[in-house]
Amino acid sequence: MNLETDRQSLGLAALRNTDRDDDGKAIRIRLLDFKSAPMRAFHLSWFAFFLCFVAWFGIAPLMAVVRDDLHLTKAQIGNTIIASVAITILARLLVGWLCDRYGPRRTYAALLILGAFPVMFIGTSHSYHSFLFFRLAIGVIGASFVITQHHTSIMFAPRVIGTANAVTAGWGNLGGGVTQWLMPILFGAFLGFGADRFLSWRLAMVVPGALMLLTGFLYYRFTEDTPDGRPFSPRIGGKAFWEAAADYRIWVLFLLYGACFGVEITVDNVAALYFKDSFQLTLKTAGLLASLIGMMNIFARALGGIFGDWVGNRSGLQGRSLLLGLVVLMEGLALMLFSRLTSLAPATAVFLVFGLFVCMACGVTYAVVPLVRPRAIGSASGIVGAGGNVGALLAGFLFKSESLSSAHAFFYLGLSVAITAFFVLALRFREAEAPSLSLVDAGELVAQSAD
């Protein structure tokens, strides 16, 4: 009787393990699976990243009202934009180490819970300096990207790790688009309940903060650090960090990620205000148009990763890097053209083209990064990820300048991006490239997701 029971148990275990590799990592992405540890981490990590993006840029589509409330100058608005991304540079490097030391579960839960308070309390600002302080504090939650990529990397096998990372990052970045229309809707809802304009923007920011607080507790309760439920084993990772930092190619990718993700989050910060002031639109319409870039992350970032793998199968890492340079170049040219347009319809069309290329460039970047230093993926990803915020920090100075119009700032930003694209020519690869997904493989994985 016991023997038969043991055989049945072994049979059930074997059936359960058909979706796992020898290390217990998931080899398939099943979107309707909310029970296995890898898929719980998948869904909660992208949703947590999504919320962090909404909270991080939630104030951007409301800046026209905040500007009137706090009597902010153009330079002061620029300083708050810089503050929102500057602290993230250090936070991303620190959070990578915390993940290795304490595991992604505890690190993400702590970031969500602690980060919720400045998001909710920014509404208590009544001066430029207090508003600047809260925007600086909120910038820490931008480090959520590193934890998202770290957790999915632990949970998924090499066969699907690229797809898992691209989808969780892309769906998380989607929050940058959703916030452009969601926050004006919340603002309008509080107006409808009888609050005045200046109170409504303050109450609107409480909503994403409260959701972050709740998600932090859910993340701690329903995720695990490892795919098989074993206790997390701390890793300091100092050697890996210095190995990645000593490779010049990581720093070239650092610059290129600054030219794509850094530009994307800068546009998330300023697009609503630019559309409102340049085309005399309502706050809601301007927010909706500004949201188009972030909304494209639902497919465009993953598309960049898929094409990166497709080119890599034929031309290796050198081909991947050249594709990255081409996509970044097209991004820069599109942004330059956008800055010169004064009619809403063509400007919106070019804005969409720019959005496609900027999101794809982010995906292609992380089709290259994990293969450059395979023994130091976490550190390499953290350094390159921080490059995105350095790019946003530098771009922010263009938009705070009193001597430059926003249109001119967009033009010079696009020119800088186009020039940066040529840095890929400095990249040289000698290592054998790890196996990657072809377009056919990617299609099979998408089909498996519906199982």
RAZI-V572246 format. One record per residue. RES is the residue in one letter. SS is DSSP state (helix for helix, strand for strand, loop for the rest). PSI is psi in radians with two decimals (NA if undefined). Layout:
RES | SS | PSI
RES | SS | PSI
This chain:
M | loop | -0.83
N | helix | -0.65
L | helix | -0.75
E | helix | -0.70
T | helix | -0.75
D | helix | -0.69
R | helix | -0.72
Q | helix | -0.69
S | helix | -0.75
L | helix | -0.67
G | helix | -0.75
L | helix | -0.69
A | helix | -0.73
A | helix | -0.69
L | helix | -0.74
R | helix | -0.58
N | helix | 0.00
T | helix | -0.36
D | helix | 0.23
R | strand | 2.67
D | loop | -2.99
D | loop | -0.41
D | loop | 0.08
G | loop | 0.09
K | loop | 2.58
A | strand | 2.40
I | loop | 0.03
R | loop | 2.66
I | loop | 1.83
R | loop | 1.77
L | loop | -0.42
L | loop | 0.11
D | loop | 2.04
F | loop | 0.23
K | loop | -0.68
S | loop | 2.64
A | helix | -0.75
P | helix | -0.75
M | helix | -0.52
R | helix | -0.74
A | helix | -0.70
F | helix | -0.95
H | helix | -0.75
L | helix | -0.55
S | helix | -0.75
W | helix | -0.64
F | helix | -0.69
A | helix | -0.74
F | helix | -0.70
F | helix | -0.85
L | helix | -0.71
C | helix | -0.67
F | helix | -0.74
V | helix | -0.78
A | helix | -0.68
W | helix | -0.75
F | loop | 0.25
G | loop | -0.52
I | loop | -0.34
A | helix | -0.87
P | helix | -0.12
L | helix | 0.11
M | helix | -0.50
A | helix | -0.67
V | helix | -0.74
V | helix | -0.70
R | helix | -0.77
D | helix | -0.65
D | helix | -0.83
L | helix | 0.03
H | loop | 0.92
L | loop | 2.48
T | loop | 2.96
K | helix | -0.72
A | helix | -0.69
Q | helix | -0.68
I | helix | -0.72
G | helix | -0.69
N | helix | -0.66
T | helix | -0.60
I | helix | -0.78
I | helix | -0.75
A | helix | -0.64
S | helix | -0.35
V | helix | -0.34
A | helix | -0.82
I | helix | -0.42
T | helix | -0.45
I | helix | -0.92
L | helix | -0.66
A | helix | -0.68
R | helix | -0.68
L | helix | -0.74
L | helix | -0.75
V | helix | -0.60
G | helix | -0.74
W | helix | -0.71
L | helix | -0.65
C | helix | -0.75
D | helix | -0.53
R | helix | -0.70
Y | helix | -0.12
G | loop | 2.67
P | helix | -0.51
R | helix | -0.94
R | helix | -0.66
T | helix | -0.78
Y | helix | -0.76
A | helix | -0.76
A | helix | -0.73
L | helix | -0.76
L | helix | -0.79
I | helix | -0.85
L | helix | -0.65
G | helix | -0.34
A | helix | -0.53
F | helix | -0.84
P | helix | -0.50
V | helix | -0.82
M | helix | -0.59
F | helix | -0.05
I | helix | -0.42
G | helix | -0.18
T | helix | -0.03
S | loop | 2.34
H | loop | 0.23
S | loop | 2.87
Y | helix | -0.74
H | helix | -0.70
S | helix | -0.64
F | helix | -0.72
L | helix | -0.73
F | helix | -0.80
F | helix | -0.64
R | helix | -0.61
L | helix | -0.79
A | helix | -0.69
I | helix | -0.54
G | helix | -0.39
V | helix | -0.58
I | helix | -0.18
G | helix | -0.28
A | helix | -0.10
S | helix | -0.45
F | helix | -0.77
V | helix | -0.73
I | helix | -0.71
T | helix | -0.86
Q | helix | -0.62
H | helix | -0.79
H | helix | -0.76
T | helix | -0.55
S | helix | -0.60
I | helix | -0.61
M | helix | -0.40
F | strand | 2.52
A | loop | 2.80
P | helix | -0.54
R | helix | -0.57
V | helix | 0.10
I | helix | -0.65
G | helix | -0.76
T | helix | -0.76
A | helix | -0.78
N | helix | -0.73
A | helix | -0.74
V | helix | -0.80
T | helix | -0.68
A | helix | -0.75
G | helix | -0.78
W | helix | -0.54
G | helix | -0.79
N | helix | -0.41
L | helix | -0.48
G | helix | -0.50
G | helix | -0.48
G | helix | -0.76
V | helix | -0.68
T | helix | -0.44
Q | helix | -0.50
W | helix | -0.41
L | helix | -0.79
M | helix | -0.71
P | helix | -0.56
I | helix | -0.78
L | helix | -0.74
F | helix | -0.80
G | helix | -0.60
A | helix | -0.75
F | helix | -0.57
L | helix | -0.72
G | helix | -0.49
F | loop | -0.02
G | loop | -0.04
A | loop | 2.64
D | loop | 3.06
R | helix | -0.76
F | helix | -0.54
L | helix | -0.56
S | helix | -0.70
W | helix | -0.56
R | helix | -0.76
L | helix | -0.61
A | helix | -0.62
M | helix | -0.28
V | helix | -0.55
V | helix | -0.96
P | helix | -0.56
G | helix | -0.75
A | helix | -0.68
L | helix | -0.65
M | helix | -0.75
L | helix | -0.81
L | helix | -0.76
T | helix | -0.56
G | helix | -0.76
F | helix | -0.69
L | helix | -0.67
Y | helix | -0.76
Y | helix | -0.61
R | helix | -0.66
F | helix | 0.04
T | loop | 2.85
E | loop | 2.75
D | loop | -0.46
T | loop | 2.68
P | loop | -0.42
D | loop | 0.12
G | loop | 0.06
R | loop | 2.69
P | loop | 2.57
F | loop | 2.38
S | loop | 1.96
P | loop | 2.47
R | loop | 2.22
I | loop | -0.81
G | loop | 0.29
G | helix | -0.72
K | helix | -0.75
A | helix | -0.69
F | helix | -0.82
W | helix | -0.51
E | helix | -0.76
A | helix | -0.72
A | helix | -0.42
A | loop | -0.11
D | loop | 2.02
Y | helix | -0.49
R | helix | -0.56
I | helix | -0.65
W | helix | -0.52
V | helix | -0.76
L | helix | -0.55
F | helix | -0.82
L | helix | -0.76
L | helix | -0.63
Y | helix | -0.55
G | helix | -0.56
A | helix | -0.21
C | helix | -1.15
F | helix | -0.66
G | helix | -0.69
V | helix | -0.67
E | helix | -0.83
I | helix | -0.44
T | helix | -0.78
V | helix | -0.68
D | helix | -0.60
N | helix | -0.58
V | helix | -0.23
A | helix | -0.74
A | helix | -0.78
L | helix | -0.66
Y | helix | -0.81
F | helix | -0.69
K | helix | -0.82
D | helix | -0.62
S | helix | -0.52
F | helix | 0.20
Q | loop | 0.93
L | loop | 2.85
T | loop | 2.85
L | helix | -0.71
K | helix | -0.76
T | helix | -0.73
A | helix | -0.72
G | helix | -0.67
L | helix | -0.78
L | helix | -0.71
A | helix | -0.45
S | helix | -0.25
L | helix | -0.64
I | helix | -0.92
G | helix | -0.64
M | helix | -0.47
M | helix | -0.23
N | helix | -0.27
I | helix | -0.40
F | loop | -0.53
A | helix | -0.68
R | helix | -0.76
A | helix | -0.64
L | helix | -0.71
G | helix | -0.75
G | helix | -0.71
I | helix | -0.80
F | helix | -0.58
G | helix | -0.75
D | helix | -0.71
W | helix | -0.81
V | helix | -0.66
G | helix | -0.61
N | helix | -0.41
R | helix | -0.57
S | helix | 0.11
G | helix | -2.88
L | helix | -0.57
Q | helix | -0.71
G | helix | -0.70
R | helix | -0.78
S | helix | -0.65
L | helix | -0.65
L | helix | -0.74
L | helix | -0.80
G | helix | -0.72
L | helix | -0.77
V | helix | -0.71
V | helix | -0.67
L | helix | -0.80
M | helix | -0.63
E | helix | -0.85
G | helix | -0.75
L | helix | -0.69
A | helix | -0.67
L | helix | -0.66
M | helix | -0.75
L | helix | -0.72
F | helix | -0.70
S | helix | -0.36
R | helix | -0.13
L | loop | 2.40
T | loop | -0.05
S | loop | 2.44
L | helix | -0.79
A | helix | -0.95
P | helix | -0.58
A | helix | -0.70
T | helix | -0.71
A | helix | -0.79
V | helix | -0.58
F | helix | -0.68
L | helix | -0.71
V | helix | -0.79
F | helix | -0.77
G | helix | -0.71
L | helix | -0.83
F | helix | -0.64
V | helix | -0.68
C | helix | -0.71
M | helix | -0.69
A | helix | -0.67
C | helix | -0.72
G | helix | -0.73
V | helix | -0.64
T | helix | -0.80
Y | helix | 0.16
A | helix | -0.19
V | helix | -0.82
V | helix | -0.87
P | helix | -0.32
L | helix | -0.18
V | helix | -0.80
R | loop | 1.34
P | helix | -0.39
R | helix | -0.07
A | helix | 0.83
I | helix | -0.77
G | helix | -0.84
S | helix | -0.71
A | helix | -0.75
S | helix | -0.68
G | helix | -0.75
I | helix | -0.84
V | helix | -0.70
G | helix | -0.69
A | helix | -0.50
G | helix | -0.58
G | helix | -0.69
N | helix | -0.54
V | helix | -0.74
G | helix | -0.74
A | helix | -0.65
L | helix | -0.83
L | helix | -0.69
A | helix | -0.56
G | helix | -0.52
F | helix | -0.53
L | helix | -0.68
F | helix | -0.09
K | helix | -0.17
S | loop | 2.25
E | loop | -0.37
S | loop | -0.15
L | loop | 2.32
S | loop | 2.85
S | helix | -0.63
A | helix | -0.76
H | helix | -0.63
A | helix | -0.74
F | helix | -0.70
F | helix | -0.85
Y | helix | -0.56
L | helix | -0.79
G | helix | -0.70
L | helix | -0.74
S | helix | -0.69
V | helix | -0.80
A | helix | -0.69
I | helix | -0.73
T | helix | -0.53
A | helix | -0.53
F | helix | -0.14
F | helix | -0.32
V | helix | -0.37
L | helix | -0.29
A | helix | -0.19
L | loop | 2.32
R | loop | 2.42
F | loop | 2.33
R | loop | -0.44
E | loop | 2.65
A | loop | 2.35
E | loop | 2.42
A | loop | 2.70
P | loop | 2.51
S | loop | 2.95
L | loop | 2.40
S | loop | 3.04
L | helix | -0.61
V | helix | -0.80
D | helix | -0.75
A | helix | -0.69
G | helix | -0.67
E | helix | -0.67
L | helix | -0.67
V | helix | -0.71
A | helix | -0.68
Q | helix | -0.46
S | helix | -0.46
A | loop | -0.08
D | loop | NA
